[in-house]
Amino acid sequence: MNNSFWQGKPWQAFRNFAIIFSFIVNIVLVLVLLLVAPLILPIVGDIVNPLVGGLTESFVEMGDAHIVQTIEVDDTIPVQFDLALEQDTVVVLSEAVPLQVNAQFVLPNGGGTINGNVALQLPQGLELPVNLALTVPVSEEIAINLPVPVNIPLDETELGVPFERLENLFIPLNDLLGGLPTSNEDLTSRVTDSVTNGE
């Protein structure tokens, strides 16, 4: 294709048409925006902004919230262990204790020895010092009934990550909606100010 086409009447006609068509499309888009904006802005100001703002505030509060509760523990706990005892104590005989032991008697002046038995009886109520050294097995169930206060930060639980993600999603959206006009009067004022400042 030679350069005469780009400099000839067909190209100029197409260029003129393209400019006029682009101008008409832009005018139509501006008119549509001006007609639709008054219908959309009240929805944004009255419904979308409070809804998104409320959700954002709720997610922020949930991220800072704590689970506070008092849990009543009412249960039995099995306890099993060996208790080692080693101590000196005094025991009292609850009844008389007969004793019979082998004995050897040495006679004086070289008289020799005599082997025999000695029988005696420890009386009831006699106090005897003894040393206890034994292991006592303990196997019991202990009843527990007590209130346990619980205070868990929500961001330290598994719910913390989802709430943080939702908060990070809604905060930018809330900031974006906060910058939009909230009413037709606000839109008119902004357009007037931008036209005035543009001059």
Stockholm file with secondary structure:
# STOCKHOLM 1.0

chainA/1-199         MNNSFWQGKPWQAFRNFAIIFSFIVNIVLVLVLLLVAPLILPIVGDIVNPLVGGLTESFVEMGDAHIVQTIEVDDTIPVQFDLALEQDTVVVLSEAVPLQVNAQFVLPNGGGTINGNVALQLPQGLELPVNLALTVPVSEEIAINLPVPVNIPLDETELGVPFERLENLFIPLNDLLGGLPTSNEDLTSRVTDSVTNGE
#=GR chainA/1-199 SS CCHHHHHSHHHHHHHHHHHHHHHHHHHHHHHHHHHHHHHHHHHIIIIIHHHHHHHHHHHHHHHHCEEEEEEEEEEEEEEEEEEEEEEEEEEECSSCEEEEEEEEEEETTTTEEEEEEEEEEECTTCEEEEEEEEEEEEEEEEEEEEEEEEEEEGGGSTTHHHHHHHHHHHHHHHHHHHTSCCSHHHHHHHHHHHHHHHC
#=GC SS_cons         CCHHHHHSHHHHHHHHHHHHHHHHHHHHHHHHHHHHHHHHHHHIIIIIHHHHHHHHHHHHHHHHCEEEEEEEEEEEEEEEEEEEEEEEEEEECSSCEEEEEEEEEEETTTTEEEEEEEEEEECTTCEEEEEEEEEEEEEEEEEEEEEEEEEEEGGGSTTHHHHHHHHHHHHHHHHHHHTSCCSHHHHHHHHHHHHHHHC
//
